[in-house]
Amino acid sequence: MRPPRPPRAAARALLLAAGAALAALSVACGGGQTQGEAFDPRWKDDGGAGIAAFQRRFAGRPIPLGADVAVGVVAGTGARQLVGVPLGGGPAWTFEHPLDARPAVAGSVVVGLGQGELFALDARTGELLWTRRAGGRLRGAGDDGETTVVSLVSTTGTMSVVLAIGHDGMVQRQIEDDADIGVPAVVGRYAFLPWQGRYVTVFDLQTGREAARALLRTEVSRAFLLGGAVFFGGGSAATRFDAAIGLGAAGRASTARLPTRELPGAPIWMSDGTEVLAPVASAEDRARLYARPRASGPPGIEAERFVATYYRAAVGINARTGALAWAHAGEADFLGGAAYTGGFALCDARGGITFFDAQGGAVTGRASLDRPVQACVVHADGLTAAALAARRPGRPATPAGPP
C-alpha cells in the first residue's frame, strides 16, 4: 500500500496554467474538465459518515450485468489482433488495432489504446463503438452499459487522467490529478475512483465534484461491478459497497479475503490497478488466483472456492480453510480467467477456454478463440453454471481431479 503523497497544488497549478498536461496527453475533450481537490490527501476523515450517507441514497439503484466474454491478444506482423468469444455461446469476433497495453474488459465494452488512439468495442460482437485521440497508457476501465470511464497514466508517468465517455463517443468529463488513480467503476452519474491504495472517491460526473469518499484499511486499487454490486479491491481482498461501507476505516466493512497459503509462483488475486499491463502475458499472469466475492449476504467467496494457476496447472482451494479441493492439468499455460456463479473459466495460450465446476473441478464445457493468444482477459458477470449446462445439453462432465 503506498503512503499518501504530500500535496503538490502549486506544481499542479503551474502544469495546468502552462497546458503541459493536455499537450502531453493529446486528448480531444468534449466534456467538462476537473483538476484536483477531489483527491486531496489532506482530507479529514469523517469516520465514514459521508460515504455511509451516500450509500443509503445509492442503495437500490439497478446495476446492469456486463458481458460474459473472453478476449485474446493475437500477434501480428503489424497491428495486433483482438479476438473475442461470448462465454455463453455465440460467434467469435476479431478486431485489428495497435496496442500499447493489454485491453480492458468492463461491463459491455472492450477498451484498448495504441499509437495514440483510444477505442471501445462492443464486448459481445466486437463492433467498434468509438475512437478518440489520446496519449498516455491504459490502466483500466469501467462501464455501466451507457458510460465508459477510462483511467490513463500520462506519457510522463506523473499524472492520472480519467475520461468519462458515452457510448456515442462524446467525452462527458475529463479529470486530471497527480494522485495514482487505479481501475474505475461507474454507475449512472457516479464514478468510483480508487487512489493512493486506500481511498475511493465517489465522483459526480455531472457536477465535477466529489460526492463522498471511502477510506479502507485493505489495499484498494480497483473498483468493479460484479453480480449487480459494486466492489473495491486489491491484493487478496474485495470490499462490497453496502450498508457497512462506513465502517471501512475501522476495518469492519463487508470484505471478502482469501486465506494465506504458500503456492508456486506466489500468485495474487488482483494486480495493482495503477500498473499498466503489457499486451503480452508475463510469468505473473501464469501464476494467478481467481475468486468471486459474494454480491449479497455475508461477505465471503462464492461456493467457498478459489482457483490458483501455475502455468499448465490449476487447483481448486477451499476459501475458508485453504485446503486443496481438486487439481487439473491443462494442455497449455493458463493466461487469464474469471470466477462465475458455480464455476471458473480459464483461458490458455492455445486460445482454449475451459469451464470447471467450482466444487469438484469437473470440466463442464469448453470454448475456443480458434487461435493461439499472447494474453487473455476473461470477464464473467451474469454467467452461471446452470445456464452453461442448459446451453450445452448432452455434454458429459469430465472428472478433473480429486474432490
N, C-alpha and C positions, 0 to 999 in steps of 0.2 A: 504494500500500500504506500503510495507516495505521500510525503507530508505536504500540507498546503503551501503554495508559493506565497512570498510576500507580495503586497500589492505593487503593480507596476503601472499605475494610472498615468503617470507623466509620460512614460515611454510609449504607452498605448496612444495617448493623445497626439504625440509627435508623429507616430506612424500614420494615424488616421488623417492628421492635418496634411501630411505630405502625400497621402494617397498611395503609400507604398504597398499596403496590403492588397488593395484592389488591383494594382498593377501586377503584383506577383501572382495573384490568383486568376486574373483574367476571366472573372465570372461575369457573364451578362445577366444583370439583376433587373427583374421587372417588378419586384415587390419591395416592402419596407426593409430598412436596414437598421440593425441594432448593434450597439457596441457596449460592452462592459456592464457593470452594476449587478446584473443577474448572477454573475459568477465571482462576486467579491468574497474572498475568504475571511474578511473581517466581519462577516455576518454574525450576529449574535444569536446563539442557539435559543430558541423559544420553548424548548422542552417538548417539541413535537406538536405543539398546539396548532400551528398554521397548516402543516401537512395533514393533520387529523381532520381539521375543519374542511379542507379542500376535498379529502377523500369522502366525507359524508355527502358533499354536494355532487361528487363524481359517481358515487355508488349507484348501480342500476343502469348506468349508461351502456348500451349494447356495444360489444366489441366483436367485430366480424372475424370469422375464421379465415386464415390465409390459405394459400395453395399448398398442396402436398406434392412435392416435386424434387427430383434430383437433377442437378446441373453440373456438367463436367466441362473442364477446360481441355481442349484438344490442341496439340502442337500443329503449327502450320509453317509454310515457307515464308509467309509474310505475317499477316494478321492472324491472331489466334482465333479458333472457332469455339463457340459455346454450343453445347448440345444438351438438351433437356428432355426429361420424360416424366409425365404425371405418374405418381406412385399408385394411384387408384385405377390406372388403366387409361389408355389413350395413345395417340400417335406421338412419336418423338419429334423434336424440332431442332433446328440448327440456326445459328446466327454468327456472322463473322465480324470481328472488330478487334483492333489492337487493345491490349490490356496491360496496364501498368501495375495492377494489383488484382487480387482474387475478387471475383464478383461477389456481391452480397445478395442473398435471397431474403426478402422480408415481405410479409403479407402476401399480396398478389403480384409482386413485381420482382424482377431481377435487375439489379443496378450494377453498372460497370463503368470504368473510367480508363481511357487510354489515349495517348497522343493529344491531350488537351480537350478531349470530348467526353462528356458525361452522358450516359444513356440509360434508359429504362425499358425493359421488355415486359410483356405480359408473361408471368411465370408459367402459365398453363399451356400457352400456344407459341411463345417465342416472338409474338408480334411486337414490332417496335412501337413504343408509346410516344417517346420524345427523345430529343438530343439537345444538349446545350454545351457551349464552350465553357471549360472550367480547367483550372490548373490544380496543382497540389496532388495529393494521393488519397485514395479512398480508404476510410476506416470502416465504415459500415452504414447501414440504412435501416429505417423503419417505415412501415406503410400500413394504412388502415383501409385500403380499398379506394380512397379518394385522393389522399395526400401522401407524398413520399418525402421523408425527411432524411437528408444525406449528411453524414459527418465526414469532413475532409481535414487533412493536415496541410498547411501551406507548403509551397515548394521550398521555403527556407526552413521549415520544421519548427517555426517559432510561434505559430498561431493556429487556432482551430477555426474552421468555417463550417457553419451549419446552414444548409439550404432547405427550405420547405417548398416543394414543387408539386403543383396539382397534376393530375393525370393528363391534363391538356398541355403540359409543358411550361406553364406560367409560374414564375417564381413568386411565391406569396410572402416570403420572409427570408432575409439573409442575416445571419448572426455571426459576428466575429469577436474573438476573445483570445487572450493568451493562456487561458485555462486549458488543460488537456481534457477535451470533451470526447467521450467514448461513443459506443454504438447507441443510437437513439431509438425511441419508440414514439408513436403518435396515435392519438385518438381524437378525432374531431379537431377542435381549435387548439388542443393542448399537445405540446411535445414534451417528452420525458427525456431529460438530458443528463446523463451521469458524468461527473467530472471530479478530478483530483482523487479518484479512488475511494471517496467516502460520501460525496454528496449526489443527490439527484434533484435538479431544478425542474419544476413544472413550469414550462414557458408558454405563455398565452400568445399564440401566433397572430392573433388579431390586434392586440394592443401593443405587442412588443415588450411586455413586461413579465417579470417573474410572478407567477400566481402563488407558488408555495415552494418549500424546499424540504427535502428529507435528508436527515443525517443518519448514516448507518455505521455500525461497528464491524460489519463484514466488508470484505473487498467488493467494490462495485464499479464496473466499467462498462456494463451493458444493460440496456433496458430492452425488453422484448414482450411481445404479445404471444400468449400461448393458451389454447383451450378457452378463450373468452376472458382471460385475466391478464393483468399487467404484472411483469416481474422486473426486479432489479438484481443483477447477478454479476459474479466474477469469481474466479478461482474455483472453490469447491462448494459454493453456497448460492442460493437463489431466494430472494425475499419477495413475497407476494404483496402487491399493493392492495391492502384490505383494511378493515377497521383497526387492525393492530399496528398500522404503519407509524403512528405517532410514538410508539414505544421503541422505534428503531435505535435512537440514540442510547437507550438503556439496554440494548441487546435483546429485546423481548418482542421483536416483530415476528411475523409469520415466515420464518426462514427454514428452508429445506437444506440440509447439509449431507454430504456424502461421508461415510466413515473413512478414517485414515487407514490405509493399507499399503504395504510395500508391493509394488508391481513393476514388472520390467518396463524400462523406458521412463519411469516416473510420470505416468500420464496425468493430465489435468482435465477438468470438466470444461471450463470456459477460459479461453485465452484472453489476454489483456485486450480490451476493446479499444484502447488508444493506439495499439500497434497496427501497422499495415501488413496484411498477409500477402505473400508473393503469389503470383499466378501458378507457380509450380509447388506441389506439396513438399513439405520438409519431413525430417525424422519426427518432429513433434506431432505432425498430422497422422503419422503411422502409429503413434502411441497416444491414445486419447480415451477419455471417459464420455459415455453418453447416458443421460438420465432425463427424466421428465418430472418436474415438480408438480404437485397437485394444484389444480386450479381452484379447488374449493375444499372445505372441510379442514381437518387438522393439517398443519404443514408437514410435508414429507415427500417421498418419492413414490410415484405411481407404481403399482404392482410390487413394491419393495424390491425392485431390481434395477441395477445399472450395469452397463457393459463396459469392459475395458478391452481395447485392441492393442496389439503389438505386432506390426507388420501383417502376416497372414493369420494370426491367431486372434480369436475373440472369445472372451469368457464372460459369463453372466455372474454377477455377485449380489449377494443379499445386502440390500441397502441399510438394514438395521444392524446386522452383525458383522458384515464384511466377509462372510463365509462364501466359498466358491459354490455356485449352484450348477453351472454347466460350462462346457467348453466346445469350441468349434474350430476346425482348421479350414481356412479358405483356400481358394485357388490362386489368389494374388493379394498383394498388400492392400489392406483397407485404408482408404484415404479420407473418408468422411462418413457421416452417419447422423441419425436422429432417433430419438425415442418417440413412439406414438402410443396411444392407449392400447395396452395389451401386447406390445411388441417393440422390435427395433428394426430399422432399415439401415444396412451398411453398404456403402458403395466402394468398389475396389478398383485397382489400377487397370483392369481389363474392361472396365465400363459396366460391370455387373452389379446389380443391386439385389441383395439377399435379405429376405424378411424372416425374422426369428420370433418365435413365441417367447414372451418375456419370462414365464415361469420355468419352463423346461428346456428352452433353447432349440426346439424343433424348428427346422426350416419349413416355413408355411407358404413360401412363394418366392418368385424371382421376377426381376425386370431387367432391362438392359438399355444402355446408352448406345449400343451397337458399335462401339469402337473404344480403343484404349484411351485413357484420360490421364492428364498430368496432375490434376487436382479435382476434387469433387465436393460440392456443397449439397447437403440434403436438408430439406425443410418439411417438417410434418406437423400439422396443426390439428385439423379435424379428422385425420386418418385414425381408423380403429381396426383392431384385429378382426372383429366381427364383420365389418364392411369388406375387408380384404377377402375373407373366406367366402362371403356371399358372391363376390365378383369372380372367384376362381373355383367354380363348382367342380367337384370330382378330383381335385388335385390332392394327392396324399401328402401328409406331413412326413418329413424325413427326420428321423432322430439325429440330433447333432452332438450328443454327448451325454454324460451322466447327469441325472437330475440334481 
